[in-house]
Amino acid sequence: MLWFRHDLRLDDNPALLAAHQTGGPIIPVYIHAPEEESPWEPGAASRWWLHWSLNALDESLRARGNRLWILRGPSLDALRRLAGETGAGTIQWNRRYDPATRDRDTSIKQTLRAEGLRGESHNAALLFEPWDILNNSHQPYRVFSAFWRACMRARPVAQPIPAPATIPSLPAHITPSATLALDALELLPRRDWDQGLRATWSIGETAALAQARTFIAERLADYGTARDRPDQPGSSRLSPYLHFGEISPRRLLSLIIEAFGDPTTSAAAPYVRELGWREFGYHLLYHYPRTPSEPLDGRFAAFPWATDGADVALRAWQRGQTGIPLVDAGMRELWHTGWMHNRTRMVVASLLTKNLLIPWQDGARWFWDTLVDADLASNTLGWQWTAGCGADAAPYFRVFNPVLQGQRFDPDGGYVRRWCPELARLPDKYLHQPWTAPQAILTASGVRLGSDYPRPIVDLATSRVRALAAWEQVK
């Protein structure tokens, strides 16, 4: 039995390889049990992606003579039932590292073994296991640079293994009971809000490999300078494919090495370092499993978050109606495409947690529901880093200025004009701060502040002072 989870691919899939080496029939199964991931059940955008990823996986399996069986949880009950009906004696799966499913998988493995079934798990999601990279005191790292140096000193990353040409299936007369059609999972939205997602993404293992090859061939050489420009296609946009396991980090790294050579000294180094940040997120999540809801830096448990008007400000932020163009552009991009440029993610998170003093957990929850790459490790790392309460070597409380960030990283205004078209006719000088434009220029540009586009919901200068004062209370 081959239990698929966040490894929805056939290429470089260690659990598939282990199952295939037995030479017998393989039973590919996906078990839908979102309640077992509580309190981090997949959000709406993730469910949308999951539907189409499972559909693509089934097509790949059918092309190799097999198919995907879909069951509903509880997972242990489903595995037991399927093993009993098919005579399977071994269940292979690839590991997950979030706290809820990690505890569940440990319990399932112990129970299966006690009942005479073999449960075997493998690493398909990471370059390095979180427990393999420790400091000289055998403690987890909390500073990225030291962590990544330790990774570079570690043993070489295993080579990716291609998918088998054929995957033997069950005899035709054996049909597992209680199997479901994909549509029965009701992963797709009932209201038609996903047009932007459909127009933005191709989903599945084939699409992931094509995206990786295009990025490596056309944009990786310039990634070090282009990655900070949300107005340009400098990002890899591979994060959702990595999250759902449609491409492995080992395969991605091997493609980079094939094209650029040494990934630590070539032009590819800045991007490979970003893969390192992904590893670091999982390292922290594994060793500090409470961080999705609690600050790594315990001082922030007493941080004086705002209460008055916080709900109204949070809704304005979620809807891209803060009156601060770069922030609103980012939040609208997120709602429309299920994704946001990383530079903009930092800016919108800074505004929420620093200028508005709204808890980072509220922002993390919104991202969790709206991102197609809603990965618990990366989402937690990013929000805690921006809020200042996570693993960060910087000895200061950073507050991003969204006006300066826009002027620097969206200098021609292409990003803001795309996602905030009501501001499109404003001159560049005022585009990132329309509240400073003379009334004559606003009128000539067809902008009525407070009507066509909101006035800022917060004063950036005074709120920065307030954020620094809040930091002084806990530091």
C-alpha positions as a Python dict, from the first residue, in 0.01 Angstrom:
ca = {
    (1, 'M'): (0, 0, 0),
    (2, 'L'): (132, 345, -96),
    (3, 'W'): (-20, 622, 119),
    (4, 'F'): (-1, 961, -54),
    (5, 'R'): (-11, 1283, 145),
    (6, 'H'): (202, 1592, 63),
    (7, 'D'): (403, 1397, -193),
    (8, 'L'): (171, 1406, -492),
    (9, 'R'): (420, 1292, -755),
    (10, 'L'): (577, 976, -896),
    (11, 'D'): (926, 1114, -965),
    (12, 'D'): (1175, 1090, -677),
    (13, 'N'): (917, 942, -443),
    (14, 'P'): (1097, 720, -188),
    (15, 'A'): (778, 554, -65),
    (16, 'L'): (687, 459, -422),
    (17, 'L'): (1038, 325, -479),
    (18, 'A'): (1017, 109, -165),
    (19, 'A'): (679, -26, -271),
    (20, 'H'): (792, -87, -628),
    (21, 'Q'): (1099, -284, -518),
    (22, 'T'): (877, -557, -375),
    (23, 'G'): (769, -649, -728),
    (24, 'G'): (409, -698, -623),
    (25, 'P'): (89, -501, -684),
    (26, 'I'): (85, -148, -543),
    (27, 'I'): (-227, 12, -396),
    (28, 'P'): (-196, 394, -421),
    (29, 'V'): (-432, 556, -173),
    (30, 'Y'): (-517, 907, -59),
    (31, 'I'): (-709, 933, 269),
    (32, 'H'): (-907, 1250, 326),
    (33, 'A'): (-897, 1331, 697),
    (34, 'P'): (-853, 1709, 739),
    (35, 'E'): (-979, 1692, 1097),
    (36, 'E'): (-661, 1503, 1187),
    (37, 'E'): (-460, 1815, 1098),
    (38, 'S'): (-647, 2033, 1348),
    (39, 'P'): (-605, 2320, 1415),
    (40, 'W'): (-437, 2359, 1076),
    (41, 'E'): (-683, 2196, 840),
    (42, 'P'): (-617, 2304, 479),
    (43, 'G'): (-757, 2644, 388),
    (44, 'A'): (-980, 2721, 92),
    (45, 'A'): (-700, 2792, -156),
    (46, 'S'): (-510, 2479, -49),
    (47, 'R'): (-820, 2265, -92),
    (48, 'W'): (-863, 2402, -442),
    (49, 'W'): (-504, 2312, -532),
    (50, 'L'): (-534, 1971, -366),
    (51, 'H'): (-832, 1879, -584),
    (52, 'W'): (-647, 1940, -908),
    (53, 'S'): (-324, 1789, -778),
    (54, 'L'): (-501, 1466, -687),
    (55, 'N'): (-664, 1468, -1029),
    (56, 'A'): (-324, 1502, -1198),
    (57, 'L'): (-174, 1229, -979),
    (58, 'D'): (-452, 988, -1075),
    (59, 'E'): (-389, 1059, -1443),
    (60, 'S'): (-17, 988, -1397),
    (61, 'L'): (-90, 662, -1220),
    (62, 'R'): (-336, 552, -1489),
    (63, 'A'): (-72, 621, -1755),
    (64, 'R'): (144, 364, -1575),
    (65, 'G'): (-125, 101, -1536),
    (66, 'N'): (-261, 189, -1194),
    (67, 'R'): (-497, 438, -1032),
    (68, 'L'): (-549, 642, -715),
    (69, 'W'): (-793, 507, -456),
    (70, 'I'): (-959, 777, -245),
    (71, 'L'): (-1091, 701, 102),
    (72, 'R'): (-1227, 907, 387),
    (73, 'G'): (-1067, 896, 732),
    (74, 'P'): (-998, 831, 1012),
    (75, 'S'): (-668, 736, 856),
    (76, 'L'): (-590, 436, 1076),
    (77, 'D'): (-933, 285, 1018),
    (78, 'A'): (-904, 336, 643),
    (79, 'L'): (-557, 178, 630),
    (80, 'R'): (-669, -120, 837),
    (81, 'R'): (-976, -174, 622),
    (82, 'L'): (-784, -146, 296),
    (83, 'A'): (-514, -383, 418),
    (84, 'G'): (-777, -635, 521),
    (85, 'E'): (-960, -619, 189),
    (86, 'T'): (-652, -640, -30),
    (87, 'G'): (-411, -851, 173),
    (88, 'A'): (-150, -576, 182),
    (89, 'G'): (113, -642, 446),
    (90, 'T'): (322, -326, 417),
    (91, 'I'): (221, 41, 409),
    (92, 'Q'): (472, 291, 271),
    (93, 'W'): (445, 666, 318),
    (94, 'N'): (658, 980, 315),
    (95, 'R'): (699, 1183, 630),
    (96, 'R'): (528, 1501, 731),
    (97, 'Y'): (670, 1727, 998),
    (98, 'D'): (386, 1939, 1131),
    (99, 'P'): (299, 1855, 1492),
    (100, 'A'): (-51, 1712, 1445),
    (101, 'T'): (26, 1473, 1161),
    (102, 'R'): (364, 1380, 1307),
    (103, 'D'): (198, 1261, 1628),
    (104, 'R'): (-75, 1087, 1428),
    (105, 'D'): (175, 906, 1206),
    (106, 'T'): (376, 785, 1505),
    (107, 'S'): (63, 641, 1662),
    (108, 'I'): (-44, 480, 1335),
    (109, 'K'): (297, 319, 1282),
    (110, 'Q'): (299, 176, 1634),
    (111, 'T'): (-55, 40, 1601),
    (112, 'L'): (6, -119, 1261),
    (113, 'R'): (319, -292, 1382),
    (114, 'A'): (140, -423, 1690),
    (115, 'E'): (-119, -575, 1457),
    (116, 'G'): (139, -743, 1235),
    (117, 'L'): (147, -485, 955),
    (118, 'R'): (464, -303, 853),
    (119, 'G'): (449, 73, 837),
    (120, 'E'): (754, 240, 683),
    (121, 'S'): (815, 613, 641),
    (122, 'H'): (1064, 802, 422),
    (123, 'N'): (1195, 1153, 361),
    (124, 'A'): (1056, 1296, 39),
    (125, 'A'): (1011, 1661, 135),
    (126, 'L'): (1348, 1786, 261),
    (127, 'L'): (1715, 1790, 172),
    (128, 'F'): (1806, 1728, 536),
    (129, 'E'): (1609, 1569, 817),
    (130, 'P'): (1548, 1819, 1100),
    (131, 'W'): (1709, 1590, 1358),
    (132, 'D'): (2028, 1551, 1154),
    (133, 'I'): (2133, 1917, 1169),
    (134, 'L'): (2224, 2020, 1525),
    (135, 'N'): (2480, 2254, 1675),
    (136, 'N'): (2788, 2151, 1870),
    (137, 'S'): (2575, 2122, 2184),
    (138, 'H'): (2334, 1889, 2001),
    (139, 'Q'): (2067, 2157, 2013),
    (140, 'P'): (1860, 2294, 1724),
    (141, 'Y'): (1973, 2608, 1545),
    (142, 'R'): (1791, 2939, 1586),
    (143, 'V'): (2005, 3144, 1348),
    (144, 'F'): (1973, 3073, 976),
    (145, 'S'): (2330, 3146, 867),
    (146, 'A'): (2476, 2900, 1119),
    (147, 'F'): (2211, 2642, 1028),
    (148, 'W'): (2284, 2668, 657),
    (149, 'R'): (2658, 2640, 708),
    (150, 'A'): (2595, 2319, 901),
    (151, 'C'): (2382, 2190, 614),
    (152, 'M'): (2660, 2263, 369),
    (153, 'R'): (2901, 2063, 588),
    (154, 'A'): (2661, 1769, 611),
    (155, 'R'): (2664, 1462, 392),
    (156, 'P'): (2578, 1508, 23),
    (157, 'V'): (2211, 1525, -69),
    (158, 'A'): (2079, 1196, -208),
    (159, 'Q'): (2029, 1182, -583),
    (160, 'P'): (1669, 1189, -708),
    (161, 'I'): (1523, 868, -843),
    (162, 'P'): (1302, 874, -1154),
    (163, 'A'): (952, 733, -1157),
    (164, 'P'): (908, 372, -1266),
    (165, 'A'): (775, 319, -1617),
    (166, 'T'): (496, 92, -1490),
    (167, 'I'): (328, 53, -1152),
    (168, 'P'): (162, -289, -1108),
    (169, 'S'): (-195, -270, -985),
    (170, 'L'): (-438, -490, -798),
    (171, 'P'): (-602, -775, -988),
    (172, 'A'): (-921, -654, -1150),
    (173, 'H'): (-1145, -866, -926),
    (174, 'I'): (-1021, -692, -608),
    (175, 'T'): (-1199, -362, -556),
    (176, 'P'): (-1161, -182, -223),
    (177, 'S'): (-1489, -82, -64),
    (178, 'A'): (-1589, 268, 49),
    (179, 'T'): (-1378, 432, -222),
    (180, 'L'): (-1480, 778, -334),
    (181, 'A'): (-1480, 986, -648),
    (182, 'L'): (-1260, 1295, -619),
    (183, 'D'): (-1561, 1528, -640),
    (184, 'A'): (-1706, 1363, -328),
    (185, 'L'): (-1437, 1534, -120),
    (186, 'E'): (-1594, 1873, -206),
    (187, 'L'): (-1259, 2048, -218),
    (188, 'L'): (-1363, 2300, -483),
    (189, 'P'): (-1551, 2617, -382),
    (190, 'R'): (-1927, 2621, -409),
    (191, 'R'): (-1919, 2987, -508),
    (192, 'D'): (-1724, 3077, -819),
    (193, 'W'): (-1437, 3275, -663),
    (194, 'D'): (-1149, 3077, -813),
    (195, 'Q'): (-1134, 3227, -1165),
    (196, 'G'): (-807, 3404, -1086),
    (197, 'L'): (-650, 3087, -951),
    (198, 'R'): (-753, 2890, -1260),
    (199, 'A'): (-607, 3158, -1487),
    (200, 'T'): (-279, 3171, -1293),
    (201, 'W'): (-176, 2811, -1229),
    (202, 'S'): (-120, 2480, -1400),
    (203, 'I'): (-120, 2203, -1141),
    (204, 'G'): (47, 1865, -1104),
    (205, 'E'): (384, 1699, -1138),
    (206, 'T'): (422, 1771, -1510),
    (207, 'A'): (344, 2140, -1456),
    (208, 'A'): (588, 2155, -1163),
    (209, 'L'): (874, 2014, -1367),
    (210, 'A'): (797, 2249, -1657),
    (211, 'Q'): (790, 2548, -1420),
    (212, 'A'): (1123, 2446, -1270),
    (213, 'R'): (1291, 2400, -1608),
    (214, 'T'): (1163, 2735, -1736),
    (215, 'F'): (1277, 2917, -1423),
    (216, 'I'): (1623, 2760, -1433),
    (217, 'A'): (1670, 2829, -1803),
    (218, 'E'): (1529, 3181, -1817),
    (219, 'R'): (1541, 3350, -1475),
    (220, 'L'): (1766, 3174, -1226),
    (221, 'A'): (2085, 3350, -1342),
    (222, 'D'): (1929, 3688, -1252),
    (223, 'Y'): (1743, 3570, -942),
    (224, 'G'): (1982, 3742, -701),
    (225, 'T'): (1880, 4086, -829),
    (226, 'A'): (1534, 4023, -976),
    (227, 'R'): (1378, 3839, -683),
    (228, 'D'): (1295, 4158, -492),
    (229, 'R'): (1093, 4315, -775),
    (230, 'P'): (723, 4228, -752),
    (231, 'D'): (669, 4408, -1082),
    (232, 'Q'): (891, 4156, -1263),
    (233, 'P'): (870, 3776, -1305),
    (234, 'G'): (1188, 3712, -1107),
    (235, 'S'): (1050, 3457, -861),
    (236, 'S'): (1048, 3083, -920),
    (237, 'R'): (679, 3046, -822),
    (238, 'L'): (764, 2690, -723),
    (239, 'S'): (648, 2716, -361),
    (240, 'P'): (304, 2552, -407),
    (241, 'Y'): (457, 2269, -609),
    (242, 'L'): (711, 2207, -334),
    (243, 'H'): (445, 2228, -65),
    (244, 'F'): (221, 1966, -226),
    (245, 'G'): (519, 1754, -319),
    (246, 'E'): (465, 1779, -694),
    (247, 'I'): (839, 1828, -726),
    (248, 'S'): (1102, 1724, -474),
    (249, 'P'): (1375, 1959, -348),
    (250, 'R'): (1626, 1692, -451),
    (251, 'R'): (1500, 1697, -810),
    (252, 'L'): (1502, 2075, -813),
    (253, 'L'): (1855, 2090, -676),
    (254, 'S'): (1976, 1832, -929),
    (255, 'L'): (1833, 2036, -1216),
    (256, 'I'): (2009, 2345, -1082),
    (257, 'I'): (2342, 2161, -1053),
    (258, 'E'): (2298, 2023, -1403),
    (259, 'A'): (2259, 2376, -1540),
    (260, 'F'): (2492, 2580, -1313),
    (261, 'G'): (2736, 2346, -1142),
    (262, 'D'): (2823, 2409, -777),
    (263, 'P'): (2500, 2549, -627),
    (264, 'T'): (2682, 2734, -349),
    (265, 'T'): (2925, 2936, -561),
    (266, 'S'): (2750, 2982, -896),
    (267, 'A'): (2483, 3233, -993),
    (268, 'A'): (2232, 2986, -854),
    (269, 'A'): (2353, 3039, -496),
    (270, 'P'): (2092, 3304, -396),
    (271, 'Y'): (1807, 3074, -496),
    (272, 'V'): (1959, 2765, -336),
    (273, 'R'): (1989, 2971, -18),
    (274, 'E'): (1612, 3023, -37),
    (275, 'L'): (1572, 2645, -44),
    (276, 'G'): (1781, 2659, 272),
    (277, 'W'): (1529, 2894, 434),
    (278, 'R'): (1261, 2638, 355),
    (279, 'E'): (1470, 2373, 530),
    (280, 'F'): (1520, 2611, 824),
    (281, 'G'): (1144, 2657, 857),
    (282, 'Y'): (1097, 2282, 892),
    (283, 'H'): (1390, 2262, 1132),
    (284, 'L'): (1221, 2516, 1361),
    (285, 'L'): (875, 2360, 1326),
    (286, 'Y'): (1008, 2018, 1418),
    (287, 'H'): (1207, 2132, 1721),
    (288, 'Y'): (963, 2402, 1835),
    (289, 'P'): (621, 2255, 1750),
    (290, 'R'): (422, 2521, 1936),
    (291, 'T'): (547, 2807, 1719),
    (292, 'P'): (252, 2807, 1474),
    (293, 'S'): (54, 2971, 1753),
    (294, 'E'): (313, 3087, 2007),
    (295, 'P'): (617, 3316, 1964),
    (296, 'L'): (957, 3151, 1962),
    (297, 'D'): (1083, 3454, 2155),
    (298, 'G'): (892, 3420, 2481),
    (299, 'R'): (912, 3792, 2554),
    (300, 'F'): (646, 3851, 2291),
    (301, 'A'): (386, 3669, 2498),
    (302, 'A'): (348, 4003, 2677),
    (303, 'F'): (357, 4223, 2365),
    (304, 'P'): (92, 4501, 2390),
    (305, 'W'): (-110, 4433, 2076),
    (306, 'A'): (-378, 4684, 1981),
    (307, 'T'): (-743, 4618, 2065),
    (308, 'D'): (-938, 4932, 1971),
    (309, 'G'): (-1046, 4917, 1608),
    (310, 'A'): (-836, 4609, 1538),
    (311, 'D'): (-1121, 4417, 1373),
    (312, 'V'): (-1195, 4700, 1131),
    (313, 'A'): (-826, 4742, 1046),
    (314, 'L'): (-781, 4368, 996),
    (315, 'R'): (-1072, 4356, 749),
    (316, 'A'): (-933, 4653, 556),
    (317, 'W'): (-595, 4479, 538),
    (318, 'Q'): (-750, 4150, 423),
    (319, 'R'): (-945, 4324, 146),
    (320, 'G'): (-659, 4536, 17),
    (321, 'Q'): (-825, 4857, 132),
    (322, 'T'): (-564, 5006, 368),
    (323, 'G'): (-501, 5313, 152),
    (324, 'I'): (-132, 5218, 123),
    (325, 'P'): (-80, 5110, -239),
    (326, 'L'): (197, 4850, -213),
    (327, 'V'): (15, 4675, 72),
    (328, 'D'): (-318, 4681, -109),
    (329, 'A'): (-159, 4554, -431),
    (330, 'G'): (-11, 4260, -245),
    (331, 'M'): (-332, 4168, -69),
    (332, 'R'): (-529, 4188, -393),
    (333, 'E'): (-271, 3974, -573),
    (334, 'L'): (-313, 3719, -294),
    (335, 'W'): (-691, 3711, -322),
    (336, 'H'): (-688, 3686, -700),
    (337, 'T'): (-406, 3437, -755),
    (338, 'G'): (-359, 3257, -422),
    (339, 'W'): (1, 3374, -413),
    (340, 'M'): (200, 3685, -323),
    (341, 'H'): (552, 3797, -406),
    (342, 'N'): (788, 3738, -112),
    (343, 'R'): (903, 4101, -86),
    (344, 'T'): (542, 4209, -66),
    (345, 'R'): (464, 3940, 192),
    (346, 'M'): (718, 4100, 424),
    (347, 'V'): (574, 4447, 366),
    (348, 'V'): (210, 4354, 425),
    (349, 'A'): (306, 4151, 733),
    (350, 'S'): (507, 4439, 873),
    (351, 'L'): (218, 4681, 831),
    (352, 'L'): (-19, 4444, 1009),
    (353, 'T'): (205, 4358, 1303),
    (354, 'K'): (403, 4680, 1346),
    (355, 'N'): (195, 4973, 1221),
    (356, 'L'): (-145, 4827, 1309),
    (357, 'L'): (-20, 4624, 1609),
    (358, 'I'): (-244, 4332, 1514),
    (359, 'P'): (-115, 3992, 1632),
    (360, 'W'): (88, 3803, 1375),
    (361, 'Q'): (-132, 3498, 1434),
    (362, 'D'): (-424, 3681, 1267),
    (363, 'G'): (-215, 3744, 958),
    (364, 'A'): (-83, 3390, 953),
    (365, 'R'): (-439, 3256, 963),
    (366, 'W'): (-544, 3474, 668),
    (367, 'F'): (-246, 3359, 466),
    (368, 'W'): (-324, 3001, 562),
    (369, 'D'): (-671, 3028, 410),
    (370, 'T'): (-580, 3225, 98),
    (371, 'L'): (-235, 3099, -11),
    (372, 'V'): (-203, 2804, -247),
    (373, 'D'): (142, 2749, -94),
    (374, 'A'): (14, 2763, 265),
    (375, 'D'): (295, 2565, 423),
    (376, 'L'): (289, 2557, 804),
    (377, 'A'): (668, 2569, 841),
    (378, 'S'): (727, 2852, 592),
    (379, 'N'): (418, 3048, 696),
    (380, 'T'): (517, 3036, 1062),
    (381, 'L'): (879, 3124, 990),
    (382, 'G'): (782, 3421, 773),
    (383, 'W'): (528, 3570, 1010),
    (384, 'Q'): (741, 3529, 1321),
    (385, 'W'): (1043, 3673, 1141),
    (386, 'T'): (850, 3982, 1030),
    (387, 'A'): (681, 4025, 1366),
    (388, 'G'): (1024, 4010, 1531),
    (389, 'C'): (938, 3720, 1762),
    (390, 'G'): (1099, 3432, 1573),
    (391, 'A'): (1442, 3304, 1478),
    (392, 'D'): (1630, 3611, 1359),
    (393, 'A'): (1990, 3717, 1408),
    (394, 'A'): (1907, 4086, 1352),
    (395, 'P'): (1940, 4266, 1687),
    (396, 'Y'): (1670, 4520, 1623),
    (397, 'F'): (1297, 4557, 1572),
    (398, 'R'): (1253, 4618, 1200),
    (399, 'V'): (958, 4819, 1067),
    (400, 'F'): (926, 4823, 688),
    (401, 'N'): (821, 5152, 531),
    (402, 'P'): (578, 5050, 253),
    (403, 'V'): (624, 5379, 68),
    (404, 'L'): (1003, 5345, 49),
    (405, 'Q'): (969, 4975, -29),
    (406, 'G'): (737, 5057, -318),
    (407, 'Q'): (961, 5329, -453),
    (408, 'R'): (1263, 5099, -438),
    (409, 'F'): (1119, 4769, -557),
    (410, 'D'): (831, 4888, -777),
    (411, 'P'): (999, 5202, -913),
    (412, 'D'): (790, 5225, -1231),
    (413, 'G'): (470, 5136, -1049),
    (414, 'G'): (387, 4839, -1266),
    (415, 'Y'): (288, 4620, -971),
    (416, 'V'): (67, 4877, -801),
    (417, 'R'): (-94, 4984, -1127),
    (418, 'R'): (-182, 4624, -1209),
    (419, 'W'): (-350, 4544, -878),
    (420, 'C'): (-477, 4892, -789),
    (421, 'P'): (-599, 5011, -1130),
    (422, 'E'): (-788, 5303, -972),
    (423, 'L'): (-445, 5460, -916),
    (424, 'A'): (-307, 5382, -1262),
    (425, 'R'): (-306, 5742, -1388),
    (426, 'L'): (-117, 5887, -1092),
    (427, 'P'): (238, 6005, -1165),
    (428, 'D'): (514, 5782, -1031),
    (429, 'K'): (605, 6046, -775),
    (430, 'Y'): (274, 6003, -594),
    (431, 'L'): (178, 5648, -684),
    (432, 'H'): (308, 5492, -362),
    (433, 'Q'): (176, 5774, -142),
    (434, 'P'): (-132, 5923, -312),
    (435, 'W'): (-231, 6110, 6),
    (436, 'T'): (62, 6348, -58),
    (437, 'A'): (-52, 6440, -410),
    (438, 'P'): (-193, 6791, -467),
    (439, 'Q'): (-565, 6796, -528),
    (440, 'A'): (-515, 6912, -887),
    (441, 'I'): (-305, 6603, -965),
    (442, 'L'): (-555, 6372, -795),
    (443, 'T'): (-836, 6526, -999),
    (444, 'A'): (-641, 6502, -1325),
    (445, 'S'): (-564, 6136, -1245),
    (446, 'G'): (-928, 6053, -1170),
    (447, 'V'): (-857, 5970, -805),
    (448, 'R'): (-1089, 6074, -525),
    (449, 'L'): (-935, 5971, -195),
    (450, 'G'): (-1195, 5827, 37),
    (451, 'S'): (-1415, 5734, -261),
    (452, 'D'): (-1223, 5575, -549),
    (453, 'Y'): (-941, 5473, -320),
    (454, 'P'): (-929, 5482, 61),
    (455, 'R'): (-727, 5721, 266),
    (456, 'P'): (-457, 5549, 475),
    (457, 'I'): (-605, 5369, 775),
    (458, 'V'): (-290, 5445, 975),
    (459, 'D'): (-22, 5714, 983),
    (460, 'L'): (303, 5540, 899),
    (461, 'A'): (531, 5770, 1098),
    (462, 'T'): (336, 5783, 1424),
    (463, 'S'): (250, 5415, 1413),
    (464, 'R'): (618, 5331, 1369),
    (465, 'V'): (696, 5524, 1686),
    (466, 'R'): (415, 5339, 1863),
    (467, 'A'): (552, 5002, 1747),
    (468, 'L'): (900, 5083, 1872),
    (469, 'A'): (754, 5191, 2206),
    (470, 'A'): (570, 4857, 2229),
    (471, 'W'): (898, 4679, 2162),
    (472, 'E'): (1064, 4874, 2441),
    (473, 'Q'): (807, 4733, 2682),
    (474, 'V'): (906, 4371, 2619),
    (475, 'K'): (1264, 4371, 2494),
}
